[in-house]
Amino acid sequence: MSLSDQDAIRIEHDLLGDCAVPRTALHGAHTQRALSNVALSGRPLHPEIIRAFGAVKRACARTNMNLGHLSREVAEAIIMACDELEDGGLGEHIVVDALQGGAGTSANMNVNEVLANRAEEMLGGTRGQYQLVDPLAHVNLHQSTNDVFPTAVRIAALRLLARLEPAIAALQSAFQTHEASFAQVVRLGRTQLQDAVPMTFGAACGAWAEALSRDRWRVFKCSERLRVVNLGGTAIGTGIAAPRSYILSVVDRLREDTGLPLARAENLMDATQNVDAFVEVSGILKAHASNLLKLSSDLRLLASGPGGGIGEVVLPPVQAGSSIMPGKVNPVVCETVAQAAMQATANDLAITLSAQHGQLELNAFMPLIADALLHGIELLTNACDLFRTRCVEGLHPDTETCARHVSTSTATLTALVPEIGYAAASEMARHMREHGTDVFGAAKATGLIDEDRLARLLSPERLVALGYRG
């Protein structure tokens, strides 16, 4: 090793012996080994879990200080470092891969080392010396990866869900606006991709909005599934190596610091080894993804053509659709949202498999759960915002195309059956097929129903009424 190489590194010591760490790095030996051993996805931890780690470690340091387990000087330095981490100032130093073995130990140790070195500097020490602040003896005091990492995941998920819920609400509101605006636009309903009875475009928007309303409520209720944490349980939920006073107070401190409705699990062993709550929340996200995929696909289908397809919806043109076909505009926003929904659905499978493969007193696959859950929530939030602003708010029905489809489809005759009977309606259908005319032409030619009665039966109000009277 040359002199310049020696100047660029420092030697730290851990369980496995000496480890060369870049001299200027805030991380230490454990992180350095993780970078060499488990560089898998090429992606760091989600930024929100890094910030959540700051909140968790700060609550632990404050609790230990208040109980006399940490000196005020050391604790306050750690707390200031935690504030920086939660504010995003130290996020670039959390460098371990998002997917890692050890149930998140590499992530926890990366955080411990960065906070220790930052606090060490604040107290006048040198990075990597750990003479004033130690990653394990001070930053990780009375903690285990097995209670810290899942707690951080829950905090991160709660914060992200608080953004998803209003994004769904805004998308719902956009469809509700269209429900009122297009209440008088009659369009053809379709089942099995075949003509069905007429309805209104406003009613279609109302049905889409109702599906999003359910999604919004489900997401809102997710906090009940995630608010219970196992912090204080240490290795397997027995609280071993932590004082009872710390276990009974640390979650209270965390709740006050974050403003989140956190509570300590009644059975810390259960909360440490079983992660079914994440599966439940992921299922709710999958339900929302299913609705997003269906809604975006509906609009994409209704906008198809427009000359050679259904063409009943006009989507906002956001970019040219082809490098060879002039004038082509694709439904790229709908397709983007659909892909986000597909990815969120795939994330649900990853979370389910991870939960199923937990063994005995711990689930080793928490890093995959964290990565899939947090990125899934963020992806769906972005999809809702994109769908609303770049597609839904600016769409409108093509009223002429809608009217033409209604008038030329024999399915429209269903609305006449209560007044003229099935046989008469069938006679009008035969006339429409044989002469290529629409329902109004058939009515005039057959004389089976007068123009005023026909207009009344095909009015928007009558088509979406719940049955008929008299």
FILUM-199669 format. One record per residue (C-alpha): z, y, x; residue in three letters. Coordinates in Angstrom, 3 decimals. Each point is the difference from the previous one (the first is absolute). Example, Ala and Ser with C-alpha at 12.3 -4.5 7.8 and 13.67 -1.06 7.14 Angstrom:
up;north;east;type
7.800;-4.500;12.300;ALA
-0.660;3.440;1.370;SER
This chain:
up;north;east;type
0.000;0.000;0.000;MET
-1.027;3.383;1.416;SER
2.335;2.962;0.237;LEU
-1.884;1.748;-2.798;SER
0.418;-3.078;-2.198;ASP
3.709;-0.039;0.737;GLN
0.263;3.656;-0.958;ASP
-1.675;-0.739;-3.344;ALA
2.508;-2.625;-1.137;ILE
3.702;-0.645;-0.306;ARG
1.677;-3.402;0.099;ILE
2.190;-0.979;-2.912;GLU
1.991;-3.184;-0.427;HIS
0.394;-2.205;-3.060;ASP
0.736;-3.613;-0.886;LEU
-3.144;-1.209;1.767;LEU
0.527;2.017;3.168;GLY
-1.821;2.998;1.447;ASP
-2.671;1.788;-2.019;CYS
-2.283;2.810;1.150;ALA
-0.158;2.860;-2.512;VAL
-2.095;3.182;0.317;PRO
2.311;2.597;1.495;ARG
-0.664;2.605;-2.716;THR
0.266;-2.418;-2.927;ALA
2.720;0.497;-2.585;LEU
-0.056;-3.708;-0.756;HIS
1.571;-2.667;2.203;GLY
-0.272;-3.594;1.190;ALA
0.034;-1.761;-3.359;HIS
-2.803;2.191;-1.321;THR
-1.990;-0.450;3.199;GLN
0.187;-3.775;-0.291;ARG
-1.021;0.177;-3.654;ALA
-3.067;2.043;0.933;LEU
-1.043;-2.776;2.358;SER
0.908;-2.970;-2.171;ASN
-0.886;0.837;-3.596;VAL
-2.800;2.566;0.040;ALA
-1.646;-1.466;-3.099;LEU
-1.328;2.422;-2.608;SER
-0.458;3.016;2.221;GLY
1.823;2.092;-2.606;ARG
3.444;1.592;0.291;PRO
2.705;-0.137;-2.631;LEU
-0.670;2.000;-3.151;HIS
1.183;3.596;0.563;PRO
2.290;-0.153;-3.022;GLU
2.019;-2.933;1.331;ILE
0.387;1.817;3.316;ILE
1.458;2.975;-1.853;ARG
2.187;-2.344;-2.030;ALA
1.358;-1.497;3.228;PHE
1.161;3.496;0.905;GLY
1.943;0.256;-3.240;ALA
1.580;-3.438;0.389;VAL
1.034;0.484;3.625;LYS
1.420;3.436;-0.795;ARG
2.142;-1.376;-2.809;ALA
1.284;-2.743;2.301;CYS
0.832;2.488;2.769;ALA
1.807;2.340;-2.394;ARG
1.991;-2.840;-1.496;THR
0.982;-1.313;3.417;ASN
0.992;3.507;1.092;MET
2.114;0.602;-3.102;ASN
1.764;-3.311;0.519;LEU
0.635;0.707;3.680;GLY
-2.365;-2.618;1.423;HIS
-2.245;2.613;1.658;LEU
1.069;3.140;1.784;SER
-1.064;3.203;-1.728;ARG
-2.060;1.033;3.031;GLU
-2.037;-3.214;0.104;VAL
-0.291;-0.264;-3.784;ALA
-1.244;3.565;-0.421;GLU
-2.633;-0.518;2.684;ALA
-1.180;-3.167;-1.781;ILE
0.013;1.823;-3.336;ILE
-2.162;2.807;1.386;MET
-2.427;-2.570;1.389;ALA
-0.059;-1.714;-3.401;CYS
-0.809;3.328;-1.652;ASP
-2.988;0.341;2.311;GLU
-1.143;-3.534;-0.801;LEU
0.264;0.531;-3.748;GLU
-1.876;3.292;0.270;ASP
-2.855;-1.742;1.819;GLY
0.651;1.530;3.397;GLY
0.549;-3.301;1.823;LEU
-2.387;-2.175;-1.992;GLY
-2.536;-0.219;2.806;GLU
2.583;-1.822;2.129;HIS
0.419;-2.847;-2.518;ILE
-2.826;-2.030;1.459;VAL
0.602;-3.665;-0.846;VAL
-2.591;-1.805;-2.096;ASP
0.398;0.047;-3.763;ALA
-0.180;-3.802;-0.071;LEU
2.614;-1.623;2.210;GLN
2.283;-3.000;0.237;GLY
3.767;0.177;-0.109;GLY
0.290;1.398;-3.533;ALA
-0.510;3.511;1.374;GLY
2.203;-0.184;3.103;THR
-2.657;1.670;2.140;SER
-0.183;2.899;-2.446;ALA
3.772;0.363;-0.137;ASN
0.307;-0.105;3.783;MET
-2.842;2.476;0.427;ASN
1.902;2.386;-2.246;VAL
3.299;-0.707;1.782;ASN
-1.516;0.696;3.411;GLU
-1.784;3.164;-1.036;VAL
3.086;1.405;-1.710;LEU
2.219;-0.947;2.943;ALA
-2.283;1.593;2.567;ASN
-0.449;3.127;-2.086;ARG
3.775;0.310;-0.511;ALA
0.540;-0.711;3.695;GLU
-2.244;2.938;0.868;GLU
1.822;2.265;-2.421;MET
3.234;-0.792;1.807;LEU
-1.509;0.699;3.414;GLY
-0.825;-3.564;1.003;GLY
-3.217;-1.654;1.165;THR
-2.394;-2.182;-1.948;ARG
0.563;-3.676;0.615;GLY
3.468;0.365;1.509;GLN
1.978;-0.471;-3.245;TYR
3.177;1.177;1.720;GLN
0.945;2.337;-2.833;LEU
-1.729;-1.581;-2.986;VAL
-0.884;-3.692;-0.178;ASP
-2.579;-1.437;-2.446;PRO
2.242;-2.875;-1.041;LEU
3.567;1.099;0.659;ALA
-0.467;3.371;-1.702;HIS
-3.197;0.361;-2.040;VAL
0.081;-3.542;-1.405;ASN
3.787;-0.157;-0.359;LEU
1.097;-2.263;-2.904;HIS
-3.618;-0.691;-0.919;GLN
-2.573;-2.751;0.151;SER
-3.746;0.115;-0.409;THR
0.606;-2.227;-2.994;ASN
1.767;2.685;-2.004;ASP
-1.560;3.118;1.507;VAL
-3.677;-0.952;-0.302;PHE
0.057;-1.074;-3.692;PRO
2.037;3.098;-0.879;THR
-2.552;2.231;1.715;ALA
-2.820;-1.753;-1.862;VAL
1.694;0.660;-3.327;ARG
0.543;3.673;0.776;ILE
-3.610;0.383;1.109;ALA
-1.261;-1.748;-3.133;ALA
2.167;2.127;-2.289;LEU
-1.334;3.176;1.578;ARG
-3.594;-1.140;-0.282;LEU
0.441;-1.158;-3.593;LEU
1.306;3.470;-0.832;ALA
-3.502;1.250;0.891;ARG
-1.900;-2.776;-1.759;LEU
1.627;0.534;-3.391;GLU
-1.127;3.648;-0.405;PRO
-3.459;-0.930;1.315;ALA
-0.327;-2.565;-2.793;ILE
1.338;2.532;-2.497;ALA
-2.611;2.569;1.038;ALA
-2.795;-2.556;-0.366;LEU
1.347;-0.979;-3.418;GLN
0.031;3.660;-1.017;SER
-3.629;0.428;1.026;ALA
-1.041;-2.833;-2.316;PHE
2.175;1.415;-2.792;GLN
-1.793;3.342;0.337;THR
-3.313;-1.796;-0.484;HIS
1.472;-1.895;-2.950;GLU
0.345;3.314;-1.849;ALA
-3.149;1.645;1.353;SER
-2.363;-2.842;-0.912;PHE
1.618;-1.154;-3.236;ALA
-3.216;0.777;-1.939;GLN
-2.407;-1.781;2.356;VAL
-0.988;-3.349;-1.493;VAL
-1.003;-2.770;2.416;ARG
-0.722;-3.667;-0.324;LEU
2.818;-2.413;0.709;GLY
-0.777;-3.128;2.003;ARG
1.517;-3.450;0.270;THR
-1.228;-2.673;2.441;GLN
-2.442;2.707;1.176;LEU
-1.732;-0.192;-3.380;GLN
-0.204;2.642;-2.726;ASP
3.114;0.240;-2.145;ALA
1.141;2.404;-2.701;VAL
-0.098;3.775;0.584;PRO
3.005;1.969;1.173;MET
0.535;3.419;1.562;THR
-0.034;0.930;3.644;PHE
3.332;1.726;-0.561;GLY
1.511;-3.255;-1.254;ALA
-1.236;-1.793;3.128;ALA
1.693;2.624;2.176;CYS
3.165;-0.408;-2.035;GLY
0.042;-3.754;0.673;ALA
-0.435;0.608;3.737;TRP
2.820;2.544;-0.083;ALA
2.291;-2.468;-1.786;GLU
-0.500;-2.591;2.737;ALA
0.969;2.601;2.606;LEU
3.033;0.935;-2.066;SER
1.297;-3.541;0.381;ARG
-0.697;0.124;3.730;ASP
1.903;3.254;0.291;ARG
3.048;-1.438;-1.755;TRP
-0.032;-3.190;2.052;ARG
-0.197;1.931;3.270;VAL
2.800;2.301;-1.114;PHE
2.214;-3.021;-0.639;LYS
-0.723;-1.449;3.455;CYS
2.852;2.056;1.432;SER
2.418;-2.307;-1.812;GLU
-1.351;-2.920;2.015;ARG
0.130;1.749;3.371;LEU
3.188;2.054;-0.141;ARG
2.266;-2.916;0.949;VAL
0.260;-0.307;3.802;VAL
1.703;-2.418;2.399;ASN
1.092;2.558;2.600;LEU
3.346;-1.086;1.390;GLY
-0.802;-3.686;-0.280;GLY
-1.029;-0.186;3.704;THR
-1.534;-3.305;1.097;ALA
0.015;-2.194;-3.118;ILE
1.921;2.021;-2.580;GLY
3.548;-0.947;0.975;THR
0.608;3.322;1.728;GLY
0.960;-1.767;3.222;ILE
0.844;2.332;2.922;ALA
0.337;3.020;-2.324;ALA
3.306;1.411;-1.279;PRO
0.627;-0.228;-3.730;ARG
0.522;3.750;-0.236;SER
-3.493;0.548;1.387;TYR
-1.591;-2.546;-2.343;ILE
1.633;1.602;-3.036;LEU
-1.037;3.544;0.862;SER
-3.332;-0.004;1.851;VAL
-2.196;-0.341;-3.107;VAL
1.884;2.851;-1.671;ASP
-0.821;2.132;3.010;ARG
-3.648;-1.020;-0.139;LEU
-0.199;0.780;-3.715;ARG
1.422;3.491;0.569;GLU
-2.326;0.673;2.918;ASP
-3.198;-1.113;-1.723;THR
0.712;1.022;-3.584;GLY
-1.305;-3.401;-1.093;LEU
1.932;-2.139;-2.528;PRO
0.899;-2.652;2.578;LEU
2.695;-2.605;-0.538;ALA
1.445;-2.751;2.172;ARG
-0.944;-3.478;-1.159;ALA
2.858;-1.918;-1.572;GLU
-1.098;-3.113;1.883;ASN
-1.140;1.117;3.453;LEU
-1.013;-3.519;1.014;MET
-2.362;-0.222;-2.967;ASP
-1.425;3.446;0.738;ALA
-0.589;-0.958;3.638;THR
-1.803;-3.292;-0.517;GLN
-1.835;0.490;-3.323;ASN
-2.744;2.600;-0.332;VAL
-1.226;-0.743;-3.517;ASP
0.575;3.645;-0.978;ALA
-2.940;0.940;2.204;PHE
-2.130;-2.629;-1.731;VAL
0.944;1.455;-3.379;GLU
-0.891;3.528;1.052;VAL
-3.212;-1.241;1.575;SER
-0.902;-1.672;-3.290;GLY
0.405;3.322;-1.768;ILE
-2.272;1.622;2.572;LEU
-2.512;-2.798;-0.574;LYS
0.086;0.689;-3.733;ALA
-0.833;3.635;0.690;HIS
-2.732;-1.053;2.419;ALA
-1.442;-2.238;-2.725;SER
-0.153;2.926;-2.413;ASN
-1.556;2.285;2.609;LEU
-2.662;-2.582;0.755;LEU
-0.748;-0.500;-3.681;LYS
-0.168;3.740;-0.766;LEU
-2.204;0.798;2.987;SER
-2.265;-2.942;-0.865;SER
-0.257;1.131;-3.634;ASP
-1.129;3.462;1.022;LEU
-2.381;-1.385;2.593;ARG
-1.574;-2.268;-2.622;LEU
-0.245;2.702;-2.672;LEU
-1.650;2.303;2.544;ALA
-2.470;-2.692;1.113;SER
-3.656;0.934;0.186;GLY
-0.100;2.651;-1.116;PRO
-3.646;-0.526;-0.943;GLY
0.056;-3.781;0.049;GLY
3.605;-0.738;-0.901;GLY
2.619;0.976;-2.550;ILE
0.162;3.608;1.116;GLY
2.600;1.113;-2.534;GLU
2.286;1.657;2.568;VAL
-0.950;2.680;2.496;VAL
2.158;-0.167;3.130;LEU
0.358;2.984;2.332;PRO
-2.647;-0.310;2.736;PRO
1.904;0.145;3.292;VAL
-2.627;-1.096;2.534;GLN
-3.536;-1.326;0.357;ALA
-0.159;-3.720;-0.661;GLY
-2.875;-1.276;2.058;SER
-1.689;0.535;3.335;SER
-3.341;-1.099;-1.469;ILE
0.040;0.570;-3.778;MET
-0.277;3.708;-0.853;PRO
2.290;1.269;-2.732;GLY
2.270;-3.043;-0.051;LYS
3.691;0.768;-0.494;VAL
2.508;-2.845;0.218;ASN
3.440;-0.290;-1.663;PRO
1.654;0.034;3.425;VAL
3.390;1.216;-1.221;VAL
0.261;-2.845;-2.517;CYS
-1.006;-2.450;2.716;GLU
2.548;1.444;2.419;THR
2.783;-0.258;-2.566;VAL
-1.031;-3.576;-0.764;ALA
0.318;-0.936;3.668;GLN
3.451;1.569;0.180;ALA
1.019;-2.101;-3.001;ALA
-1.394;-3.149;1.610;MET
1.912;0.686;3.213;GLN
3.225;0.608;-1.921;ALA
-0.513;-3.328;-1.751;THR
-0.499;-1.703;3.362;ALA
3.193;1.659;1.247;ASN
1.856;-1.557;-2.915;ASP
-1.038;-3.457;1.161;LEU
1.201;0.761;3.531;ALA
3.379;1.112;-1.355;ILE
0.288;-3.059;-2.228;THR
-0.777;-2.397;2.843;LEU
2.434;1.799;2.296;SER
2.790;-0.290;-2.544;ALA
-0.715;-3.664;-0.631;GLN
0.167;-0.833;3.707;HIS
3.433;1.467;0.616;GLY
2.401;-2.664;1.260;GLN
3.732;-0.436;-0.391;LEU
1.961;3.185;0.762;GLU
-2.876;2.358;0.895;LEU
-3.609;0.800;-0.734;ASN
-1.795;0.306;3.336;ALA
-3.078;1.533;-1.587;PHE
1.471;3.338;-1.070;MET
-2.438;1.911;2.249;PRO
-2.967;-1.290;-1.993;LEU
1.778;0.776;-3.275;ILE
0.705;3.529;1.226;ALA
-3.549;0.588;1.203;ASP
-1.673;-1.358;-3.131;ALA
2.394;1.690;-2.426;LEU
0.058;3.467;1.531;LEU
-3.709;0.196;0.682;HIS
-0.677;-1.362;-3.483;GLY
2.049;2.723;-1.674;ILE
-1.644;2.684;2.109;GLU
-3.470;-1.401;-0.679;LEU
0.529;-0.022;-3.765;LEU
1.394;3.538;0.069;THR
-3.049;1.245;1.873;ASN
-2.289;-1.942;-2.343;ALA
1.545;1.621;-3.091;CYS
-0.349;3.477;1.472;ASP
-3.588;-0.623;1.107;LEU
-0.998;-1.582;-3.309;PHE
1.420;2.910;-1.983;ARG
-1.268;2.933;2.061;THR
-3.413;-1.320;1.058;ARG
-0.989;-1.995;-3.059;CYS
2.041;-0.054;-3.201;VAL
0.660;3.709;-0.470;GLU
-3.714;0.821;0.333;GLY
-1.587;-2.799;-2.020;LEU
-1.485;0.438;-3.466;HIS
-1.922;-2.136;-2.475;PRO
-3.764;0.268;-0.411;ASP
0.127;0.740;-3.712;THR
-3.709;-0.592;-0.654;GLU
0.041;-3.412;1.652;THR
3.199;-0.951;-1.830;CYS
-1.482;1.011;-3.353;ALA
-3.246;-1.873;0.664;ARG
1.813;-3.211;0.890;HIS
2.166;0.204;-3.117;VAL
-2.919;0.619;-2.325;SER
-2.252;-2.737;1.423;THR
2.556;-2.816;0.213;SER
0.370;-2.406;-2.907;THR
3.695;-0.262;0.939;ALA
0.413;3.425;-1.627;THR
-0.716;-1.595;-3.386;LEU
3.434;-1.631;0.115;THR
1.431;3.334;-1.116;ALA
-2.045;-0.233;-3.222;LEU
1.091;-3.491;-1.075;VAL
3.098;1.081;-2.024;PRO
-2.191;2.207;-2.228;GLU
-3.391;-1.724;-0.249;ILE
0.931;-3.597;0.852;GLY
-1.067;-2.399;2.723;TYR
-3.297;-0.985;-1.618;ALA
-1.208;3.576;-0.390;ALA
1.035;0.835;3.543;ALA
-1.900;-3.068;1.211;SER
-3.106;1.209;-1.856;GLU
0.266;3.336;1.809;MET
0.355;-1.853;3.320;ALA
-3.174;-2.000;-0.755;ARG
-1.869;3.202;-0.726;HIS
1.214;1.610;3.226;MET
-1.204;-2.973;2.083;ARG
-3.365;-0.363;-1.715;GLU
-0.911;3.686;-0.083;HIS
1.755;1.262;3.126;GLY
1.847;2.643;-1.931;THR
3.575;1.205;0.188;ASP
2.778;-0.323;-2.555;VAL
-0.930;3.268;-1.689;PHE
-3.632;-1.029;-0.363;GLY
1.041;-3.372;-1.369;ALA
2.289;1.628;-2.545;ALA
-2.778;2.246;-1.220;LYS
-2.602;-2.752;-0.088;ALA
2.149;-2.582;-1.796;THR
1.885;2.387;-2.251;GLY
3.118;-2.112;0.414;LEU
2.207;2.976;0.876;ILE
-0.525;3.715;-0.396;ASP
0.113;2.458;2.895;GLU
3.326;1.613;-0.941;ASP
1.841;-3.323;-0.286;ARG
-1.494;-1.160;3.300;LEU
1.091;3.174;1.796;ALA
3.524;-0.377;-1.418;ARG
0.301;-3.622;1.126;LEU
-1.228;0.860;3.486;LEU
2.189;3.069;0.440;SER
2.265;0.023;3.075;PRO
3.111;0.107;-2.169;GLU
-1.067;-3.056;-2.025;ARG
-1.038;-2.031;3.064;LEU
3.383;0.254;1.725;VAL
2.167;-0.128;-3.130;ALA
2.326;-2.978;-0.242;LEU
-1.955;-1.902;-2.639;GLY
-1.330;1.536;-3.218;TYR
1.463;0.994;-3.339;ARG
-1.386;-0.848;-3.435;GLY
